[in-house]
Amino acid sequence: MLFLFTSALFVAGGIILFLLRDISRQRRTLTQAEQQLAQSAKALHVAERRHELMFSANPYPMWIYDCETLRFLKVNDAAVKAYGYSREEFLNMTVLDIRPSDDASAFLEHANSHRGYCNAGHWRHLYKDGSIATVEVLTFEYEVDGRPQKLILALDVSERCRIEEALRESEASLKSLLESAPFGIAQSSIEGNRFKTLNAALRRILGGYSLEEALQLNIAQQVYADWRERDKLIEILHRHGKIEGWEISMRKRDGTTVPVRISGSLGKEEGGEDVIHAYVEDITQQSTLEQQVRQVQKLEAVGRLAGGMAHDFNNVLVVIKLSTELMLDQTTPDSPFSKPLLQISSAADRAASLTRQMLAFSRQQMMQPRIVNLNSIVNETTLMLRRVIGEDIQLVTTLADDVENSRLDPDQVTQVILNLAVNARDAMPNGGMLQLETATVNLDEGYAGDHPAVQAGRYAMLAVSDTGIGIDKSILPRIFDPFFTTKEQGKGTGLGLSIVYGIVKQSGGYVWVYSEVGQGTTFKIYFPTTTASPERHPLRTGFPVSPANQTLLLVEDDATIRSNIRDCLQQLGYHVLEAENGAAALELCAELQGKVDLVLTDLVMAGKGGHELSHDLAELYPAIRVLFMSGYSEDSAARRDILLRGSPFLQKPFSVADLAKAVETALAFNLSAV
């Protein structure tokens, strides 16, 4: 037992009283407290040591600074290593020293407004070497002896920020790329039947929806012209995973349809939803161009057929025409055969006119182009037009002064104007206005791209416009087809515009038509221009020669035609020799030692043709004159050479009078002048 002497007390009789207190229990309590204090001190030491290790050994920069002076109080090894300052340098610095000067005010404002734990966000920190890093700062404010201090953890996120910025730029670039793409791009939900996203190009294709409006569209019912097409698309994607170049029609905002070509693939969202990634191309222009190309190809094919038929018809008509005239020459007017023969001759003339139109359409008629000005042709044609169109139609001409020259056959261009004027007259039964306009235009690459076969360059333009009933769009693709007409039976052959097309194409030009029902029609014709000056007709010397038993060599591969022409020439008083081709003709000339006055030869024959024969004769027997005849020429080079030489030419079919005149003129032709 432990006693504690507290005091002594003297009392009467000399007795001393001692006051004692048992402190055994208190002593035990004190011992326990000391032990607990020692344990707490030890635990605190362990915790402080742990905290010190957590601070100094942390791989991320950490420091403590005084909130009033902003001076560093403590920094860890990671901060020393990352920032490049020594520990002593850090302890002589403030936190403002590791920030760019222009960030100081923002830091002070932020530091004074946040207490306790705080994610301070991203800041720029200045390293000793002058480089600047982006760091993410975490702070915790506390007090030591009444002074506020802050513990800072700084994570260098420069690389992460660069990656995030690059990702944002990439996403922005991709978004810009998608929005500026010339074709439609979309992602749509199969199950939801809605767009998840679509770019501006696709919204334009669909008629100008806003993004918000487009995202609400029912794709099957409001986008596809036929909802079954979407079901078919989904079926193909499920089967193959992708689709390429699938052409369908989509519905625009105004209810009209637009032809498109779709390519795409099937994908899945994170939640497993099936989505369609699609690329949509508006092929309206391409479809129009393809239709124009098909039209041109069709007209080319029909033209070749028409040319071949005209050639065969002309050969037949030569026999009919000449045979009929030979019989009429031997028949008296009161003969019962006179009237039928005249009817046959008249029918042959009409058939010959028809074949000439077919040749014009097929671009195989003999043309005589020269350098002329389009204005002069229009002016000369105007006088005839006034008689053709009638008094109830006003004729207006607007001719540009600067129209450049072209190489044209004036007679053929006149035929073009007359044919268009007749059509315009028929389209204005109650009167109206017919306008002829000329100009020099420059067709650029853009125009050439929209109009197949057009070559960019300068052209002399002739526009023929009327204020008539116009042409329905469904008919426009067929107006140049031969024998196509909307006129009543007996009022048109359907060859007028075909002839226009053929003449223009053979002249190296182009023709386009613009028309609206009830608004009239405009035909625009473009002829290539040239810098050459206008030229006159080639001059021929000599006068027609009357038949005087001259020797003619007839070269024709068709025996029937050859026989008919021979009989006609003999009746006209000529001595006629025959050859079935160019080679046989040369043999006869050799036998006669060139004593032939005129060679009348078909231009197109099996073996050696008339053009080759003329070249051989020019070398061997230059005094022999040559008269060409043909229903059409398959050799455009030969045709150009004949025209340039100014050689005589006889177009099949021909009458006896035509034959007589052509032969007389050819015999008088002075070759030395060519």
DODREN-100582 format. One record per residue (C-alpha): x, y, z; residue in three letters. Coordinates in steps of 0.02 Angstrom, whole numbers, padded with zeros to 5 digits, always signed. Layout:
XYZala;...
***
This chain:
+00000+00000+00000met;+00065+00169-00045leu;+00032+00318+00072phe;+00055+00499+00039leu;+00102+00613+00189phe;+00000+00765+00170thr;+00015+00863+00336ser;+00044+00854+00530ala;-00064+00929+00664leu;-00012+00970+00846phe;-00146+00948+00970val;-00158+00966+01161ala;-00044+00859+01267gly;+00095+00866+01140gly;+00016+00741+01030ile;+00056+00753+00845ile;-00073+00692+00721leu;-00016+00640+00546phe;-00134+00644+00398leu;-00100+00506+00273leu;-00188+00468+00106arg;-00186+00304+00016asp;-00131+00343-00166ile;-00106+00169-00229ser;-00252+00181-00346arg;-00201+00351-00414gln;-00025+00286-00439arg;-00090+00143-00540arg;-00198+00259-00642thr;-00050+00373-00675leu;+00056+00228-00731thr;-00077+00174-00852gln;-00091+00350-00922ala;+00097+00360-00944glu;+00092+00196-01036gln;-00050+00254-01147gln;+00041+00417-01180leu;+00196+00322-01229ala;+00096+00212-01344gln;+00012+00364-01422ser;+00179+00449-01445ala;+00244+00294-01528lys;+00091+00281-01640ala;+00107+00465-01682leu;+00288+00441-01726his;+00242+00294-01837val;+00104+00395-01920ala;+00219+00544-01943glu;+00350+00431-02015arg;+00220+00353-02130arg;+00159+00523-02183his;+00336+00581-02212glu;+00368+00429-02319leu;+00205+00459-02413met;+00259+00639-02445phe;+00442+00617-02485ser;+00430+00451-02579ala;+00274+00497-02679asn;+00314+00479-02865pro;+00213+00637-02903tyr;+00277+00812-02860pro;+00214+00874-02691met;+00250+01026-02585trp;+00186+01127-02438ile;+00180+01315-02440tyr;+00129+01453-02322asp;-00036+01527-02376cys;+00013+01703-02316glu;+00190+01718-02383thr;+00165+01592-02524leu;+00340+01526-02485arg;+00381+01343-02505phe;+00398+01257-02336leu;+00433+01084-02397lys;+00453+00992-02564val;+00474+00809-02605asn;+00603+00725-02714asp;+00483+00706-02860ala;+00457+00895-02864ala;+00644+00926-02862val;+00669+00804-03003lys;+00523+00863-03109ala;+00544+01051-03093tyr;+00735+01054-03098gly;+00760+01163-02944tyr;+00861+01101-02794ser;+00777+01086-02627arg;+00870+01240-02561glu;+00813+01339-02716glu;+00634+01285-02687phe;+00638+01342-02504leu;+00693+01515-02560asn;+00552+01530-02687met;+00365+01564-02684thr;+00233+01468-02779val;+00220+01617-02897leu;+00396+01580-02957asp;+00340+01417-03042ile;+00200+01500-03138arg;+00205+01607-03295pro;+00186+01790-03248ser;+00021+01810-03338asp;-00056+01670-03233asp;-00015+01752-03064ala;-00176+01851-03041ser;-00284+01702-03084ala;-00188+01593-02960phe;-00206+01719-02819leu;-00392+01737-02850glu;-00415+01549-02849his;-00303+01520-02697ala;-00397+01646-02590asn;-00567+01576-02631ser;-00543+01390-02594his;-00519+01307-02426arg;-00498+01128-02371gly;-00481+00993-02502tyr;-00496+01056-02680cys;-00466+00995-02856asn;-00392+01155-02923ala;-00400+01099-03104gly;-00269+01124-03239his;-00132+01254-03224trp;+00025+01301-03316arg;+00187+01274-03218his;+00357+01341-03263leu;+00506+01224-03254tyr;+00683+01286-03219lys;+00735+01256-03400asp;+00599+01378-03457gly;+00479+01247-03524ser;+00297+01256-03474ile;+00195+01103-03425ala;+00010+01081-03400thr;-00023+01007-03227val;-00176+00949-03134glu;-00171+01017-02956val;-00249+00941-02799leu;-00241+01047-02639thr;-00278+01026-02454phe;-00274+01175-02335glu;-00243+01154-02149tyr;-00170+01255-02003glu;-00008+01235-01906val;+00009+01344-01751asp;-00129+01451-01815gly;-00049+01482-01986arg;-00136+01413-02142pro;-00034+01300-02252gln;-00075+01205-02410lys;-00020+01033-02463leu;-00007+01021-02654ile;-00004+00869-02767leu;+00040+00913-02950ala;+00014+00789-03093leu;+00097+00830-03260asp;-00043+00802-03387val;+00042+00890-03534ser;+00047+00733-03641glu;-00130+00686-03596arg;-00189+00862-03639cys;-00096+00855-03805arg;-00179+00690-03844ile;-00349+00756-03792glu;-00323+00914-03896glu;-00267+00811-04044ala;-00421+00703-04021leu;-00533+00857-04015arg;-00449+00928-04169glu;-00467+00760-04256ser;-00650+00750-04210glu;-00678+00930-04267ala;-00584+00897-04428ser;-00684+00739-04457leu;-00845+00831-04422lys;-00794+00970-04540ser;-00745+00842-04671leu;-00913+00755-04654leu;-01009+00918-04662glu;-00913+00980-04814ser;-00916+00813-04907ala;-00998+00829-05078pro;-01095+00668-05051phe;-01215+00618-04914gly;-01151+00525-04761ile;-01267+00453-04629ala;-01281+00331-04486gln;-01453+00260-04455ser;-01534+00138-04335ser;-01613-00015-04413ile;-01729-00050-04268glu;-01768+00133-04231gly;-01794+00175-04416asn;-01715+00345-04381arg;-01556+00436-04426phe;-01429+00442-04287lys;-01329+00572-04383thr;-01320+00639-04561leu;-01216+00774-04644asn;-01266+00933-04734ala;-01246+00856-04907ala;-01376+00722-04872leu;-01494+00851-04799arg;-01476+00951-04960arg;-01509+00796-05064ile;-01668+00768-04964leu;-01728+00944-04998gly;-01655+01054-04861gly;-01705+00980-04693tyr;-01626+01052-04536ser;-01528+00928-04431leu;-01664+00924-04299glu;-01798+00891-04430glu;-01697+00757-04517ala;-01666+00662-04354leu;-01855+00646-04331gln;-01889+00573-04503leu;-01963+00401-04524asn;-01834+00334-04646ile;-01939+00199-04727ala;-02092+00307-04752gln;-02020+00483-04775gln;-01848+00456-04853val;-01864+00305-04968tyr;-01977+00329-05119ala;-02024+00146-05098asp;-02012+00078-04920trp;-01981-00096-04991arg;-01813-00035-05055glu;-01756-00008-04875arg;-01808-00182-04826asp;-01709-00248-04974lys;-01559-00144-04923leu;-01564-00212-04745ile;-01579-00390-04812glu;-01425-00366-04922ile;-01326-00291-04777leu;-01371-00435-04661his;-01320-00559-04795arg;-01158-00479-04855his;-01115-00347-04725gly;-01095-00212-04857lys;-01170-00142-05016ile;-01093-00042-05159glu;-01168+00065-05297gly;-01350+00021-05264trp;-01462+00143-05360glu;-01633+00189-05292ile;-01745+00342-05277ser;-01766+00445-05119met;-01907+00562-05074arg;-01867+00746-05055lys;-01948+00866-04933arg;-02067+00932-05067asp;-02124+00757-05114gly;-02023+00743-05275thr;-01898+00603-05296thr;-01711+00607-05326val;-01606+00464-05398pro;-01462+00415-05282val;-01325+00286-05272arg;-01296+00205-05101ile;-01141+00118-05034ser;-01124+00067-04854gly;-01093-00062-04720ser;-01177-00141-04569leu;-01108-00101-04396gly;-01151-00118-04212lys;-01161+00009-04072glu;-01090-00027-03899glu;-01260-00086-03841gly;-01269-00212-03983gly;-01389-00109-04091glu;-01374-00136-04279asp;-01335+00025-04373val;-01309+00066-04557ile;-01161+00172-04610his;-01210+00241-04781ala;-01136+00350-04917tyr;-01268+00429-05030val;-01227+00508-05198glu;-01350+00616-05296asp;-01344+00549-05475ile;-01473+00668-05549thr;-01344+00751-05660gln;-01263+00586-05705gln;-01431+00512-05750ser;-01466+00663-05860thr;-01297+00646-05944leu;-01320+00460-05969glu;-01490+00493-06046gln;-01411+00622-06162gln;-01272+00501-06210val;-01399+00365-06245arg;-01498+00488-06351gln;-01342+00536-06450val;-01295+00353-06473gln;-01472+00313-06528lys;-01472+00453-06654leu;-01301+00398-06717glu;-01363+00220-06742ala;-01523+00276-06827val;-01420+00395-06933gly;-01308+00255-06994arg;-01461+00151-07034leu;-01544+00298-07124ala;-01387+00331-07225gly;-01373+00151-07280gly;-01557+00145-07326met;-01544+00309-07421ala;-01395+00244-07519his;-01490+00087-07571asp;-01647+00188-07609phe;-01549+00309-07715asn;-01478+00169-07820asn;-01653+00100-07846val;-01721+00274-07882leu;-01589+00305-08015val;-01654+00154-08111val;-01836+00205-08087ile;-01807+00387-08131lys;-01700+00358-08285leu;-01804+00212-08350ser;-01964+00312-08330thr;-01892+00462-08421glu;-01826+00352-08562leu;-02000+00278-08584met;-02082+00450-08575leu;-01964+00509-08710asp;-02032+00372-08823gln;-02215+00397-08773thr;-02335+00522-08848thr;-02438+00631-08729pro;-02600+00544-08784asp;-02531+00372-08746ser;-02620+00275-08607pro;-02447+00247-08530phe;-02405+00431-08519ser;-02503+00470-08359lys;-02442+00316-08261pro;-02263+00352-08312leu;-02280+00532-08255leu;-02350+00472-08088gln;-02202+00354-08069ile;-02083+00496-08108ser;-02169+00609-07982ser;-02166+00474-07848ala;-01981+00447-07882ala;-01951+00634-07856asp;-02042+00628-07689arg;-01942+00474-07639ala;-01782+00562-07691ala;-01829+00710-07581ser;-01858+00592-07436leu;-01689+00509-07460thr;-01605+00680-07463arg;-01684+00716-07295gln;-01624+00549-07228met;-01449+00589-07290leu;-01458+00757-07205ala;-01507+00674-07042phe;-01371+00542-07058ser;-01242+00677-07100arg;-01195+00595-07265gln;-01258+00724-07388gln;-01134+00816-07495met;-01100+00985-07415met;-01008+01134-07487gln;-00943+01229-07336pro;-00848+01392-07345arg;-00797+01529-07225ile;-00952+01635-07194val;-01027+01745-07061asn;-01183+01679-06977leu;-01263+01852-06981asn;-01256+01857-07171ser;-01346+01689-07183ile;-01483+01748-07063val;-01505+01910-07158asn;-01522+01820-07324glu;-01645+01695-07249thr;-01755+01828-07169thr;-01839+01872-07335leu;-01894+01692-07360met;-01949+01676-07178leu;-02077+01814-07193arg;-02165+01716-07330arg;-02153+01553-07232val;-02217+01606-07061ile;-02362+01716-07116gly;-02421+01890-07068glu;-02489+01846-06895asp;-02316+01803-06828ile;-02194+01942-06785gln;-02016+01911-06844leu;-01879+01987-06736val;-01693+01973-06771thr;-01561+02017-06641thr;-01391+01999-06723leu;-01231+02033-06627ala;-01103+02140-06719asp;-00956+02037-06656asp;-01011+01865-06718val;-00857+01772-06775glu;-00845+01678-06940asn;-00877+01492-06960ser;-00848+01361-07094arg;-01025+01319-07151leu;-01129+01271-07300asp;-01245+01423-07314pro;-01380+01324-07403asp;-01383+01193-07266gln;-01389+01323-07127val;-01532+01406-07220thr;-01619+01238-07220gln;-01595+01228-07031val;-01673+01400-07004ile;-01820+01362-07120leu;-01857+01196-07035asn;-01855+01276-06862leu;-01963+01421-06925ala;-02093+01301-06996val;-02100+01209-06829asn;-02117+01374-06737ala;-02257+01430-06854arg;-02353+01269-06821asp;-02329+01293-06633ala;-02411+01467-06643met;-02579+01438-06731pro;-02648+01600-06659asn;-02495+01704-06697gly;-02346+01752-06590gly;-02165+01802-06607met;-02020+01714-06691leu;-01850+01780-06638gln;-01681+01744-06718leu;-01529+01791-06615glu;-01342+01774-06647thr;-01193+01794-06532ala;-01016+01735-06505thr;-01008+01628-06348val;-00872+01539-06253asn;-00925+01366-06194leu;-00817+01327-06044asp;-00770+01161-05964glu;-00920+01171-05848gly;-01041+01181-05994tyr;-00948+01043-06084ala;-00962+00934-05929gly;-01151+00956-05925asp;-01170+00924-06112his;-01093+00763-06178pro;-00982+00773-06333ala;-00966+00963-06323val;-00788+01027-06338gln;-00749+01184-06241ala;-00709+01334-06351gly;-00781+01482-06447arg;-00939+01461-06549tyr;-01055+01563-06658ala;-01225+01541-06577met;-01391+01545-06670leu;-01547+01547-06560ala;-01719+01520-06636val;-01858+01556-06511ser;-02047+01558-06521asp;-02190+01600-06404thr;-02288+01445-06449gly;-02367+01303-06354ile;-02200+01229-06301gly;-02145+01048-06293ile;-02190+00927-06154asp;-02041+00861-06056lys;-02091+00682-06093ser;-02073+00718-06280ile;-01910+00817-06276leu;-01794+00665-06282pro;-01875+00607-06445arg;-01892+00767-06547ile;-01737+00731-06653phe;-01790+00552-06690asp;-01826+00528-06875pro;-02011+00510-06919phe;-02065+00562-06744phe;-02199+00695-06751thr;-02344+00759-06646thr;-02431+00838-06795lys;-02587+00769-06874glu;-02568+00636-07006gln;-02521+00710-07173gly;-02455+00873-07096lys;-02277+00821-07061gly;-02150+00686-07102thr;-02061+00694-06935gly;-01895+00729-07023leu;-01883+00918-06999gly;-01789+00916-06834leu;-01693+00760-06886ser;-01626+00859-07033ile;-01582+01004-06918val;-01487+00885-06805tyr;-01395+00804-06949gly;-01342+00967-07032ile;-01283+01043-06869val;-01183+00889-06821lys;-01107+00874-06995gln;-01056+01056-06980ser;-00962+01013-06819gly;-01089+01101-06709gly;-01210+01062-06569tyr;-01396+01091-06546val;-01492+01099-06381trp;-01675+01135-06350val;-01757+01223-06203tyr;-01945+01221-06186ser;-02088+01239-06063glu;-02268+01197-06101val;-02361+01360-06132gly;-02201+01462-06126gln;-02126+01430-06297gly;-01969+01345-06362thr;-01790+01397-06396thr;-01667+01301-06504phe;-01486+01351-06475lys;-01362+01300-06609ile;-01174+01319-06588tyr;-01055+01320-06737phe;-00865+01318-06710pro;-00785+01485-06753thr;-00630+01521-06856thr;-00514+01669-06874thr;-00510+01648-07064ala;-00591+01779-07175ser;-00749+01743-07277pro;-00716+01663-07446glu;-00806+01661-07611arg;-00868+01512-07709his;-00731+01424-07809pro;-00735+01488-07988leu;-00746+01373-08138arg;-00696+01422-08313thr;-00771+01362-08476gly;-00946+01345-08542phe;-01062+01195-08562pro;-01014+01085-08709val;-01146+01010-08822ser;-01138+00822-08856pro;-01023+00789-09005ala;-00988+00604-08994asn;-00866+00629-08849gln;-00802+00470-08767thr;-00865+00442-08590leu;-00807+00304-08475leu;-00946+00252-08355leu;-00883+00169-08194val;-01022+00093-08086glu;-01023-00071-07989asp;-01213-00092-08000asp;-01250-00170-08171ala;-01431-00108-08178thr;-01385+00072-08140ile;-01239+00062-08260arg;-01354+00000-08398ser;-01481+00140-08370asn;-01352+00279-08365ile;-01268+00207-08520arg;-01432+00211-08617asp;-01466+00390-08565cys;-01292+00448-08613leu;-01303+00361-08781gln;-01471+00443-08815gln;-01389+00609-08771leu;-01261+00577-08909gly;-01109+00519-08814tyr;-00998+00369-08851his;-01003+00266-08690val;-00881+00138-08621leu;-00917+00039-08462glu;-00815-00025-08315ala;-00878-00109-08157glu;-00742-00039-08042asn;-00589+00073-08034gly;-00465-00061-08084ala;-00562-00106-08242ala;-00576+00079-08285ala;-00386+00101-08278leu;-00363-00049-08393glu;-00483+00027-08521leu;-00394+00196-08512cys;-00229+00108-08542ala;-00300+00018-08694glu;-00366+00184-08763leu;-00202+00271-08718gln;-00299+00399-08617gly;-00411+00450-08761lys;-00562+00474-08648val;-00650+00641-08631asp;-00737+00610-08465leu;-00743+00477-08331val;-00912+00469-08243leu;-00880+00366-08086thr;-00974+00315-07931asp;-00883+00373-07775leu;-00911+00217-07669val;-00875+00049-07751met;-00804-00118-07701ala;-00618-00125-07729gly;-00546+00035-07802lys;-00672+00175-07773gly;-00700+00332-07873gly;-00589+00441-07765his;-00438+00327-07784glu;-00473+00310-07969leu;-00470+00500-07991ser;-00299+00510-07908his;-00229+00376-08024asp;-00304+00462-08177leu;-00231+00630-08123ala;-00056+00552-08122glu;-00073+00446-08280leu;-00192+00548-08388tyr;-00206+00726-08320pro;-00312+00783-08467ala;-00457+00667-08424ile;-00598+00755-08335arg;-00690+00666-08192val;-00872+00680-08140leu;-00914+00600-07972phe;-01085+00532-07928met;-01148+00454-07767ser;-01299+00427-07659gly;-01188+00461-07508tyr;-01006+00448-07462ser;-00938+00336-07326glu;-00768+00421-07349asp;-00776+00594-07271ser;-00594+00628-07321ala;-00638+00594-07503ala;-00788+00707-07490arg;-00683+00851-07420arg;-00553+00827-07556asp;-00686+00835-07693ile;-00755+00996-07624leu;-00584+01076-07600leu;-00537+01034-07780arg;-00702+01102-07841gly;-00732+00943-07941ser;-00904+00915-08021pro;-01022+00807-07921phe;-01189+00726-07967leu;-01302+00679-07823gln;-01405+00519-07841lys;-01544+00501-07887pro;-01542+00616-08037phe;-01648+00646-08192ser;-01593+00637-08372val;-01588+00827-08374ala;-01478+00829-08219asp;-01363+00701-08299leu;-01352+00799-08461ala;-01313+00962-08374lys;-01183+00884-08260ala;-01093+00798-08403val;-01092+00957-08509glu;-01024+01059-08363thr;-00891+00928-08323ala;-00832+00921-08503leu;-00811+01109-08501ala;-00724+01109-08332phe;-00548+01183-08343asn;-00440+01072-08234leu;-00296+01191-08244ser;-00394+01316-08142ala;-00410+01198-07994val;
***
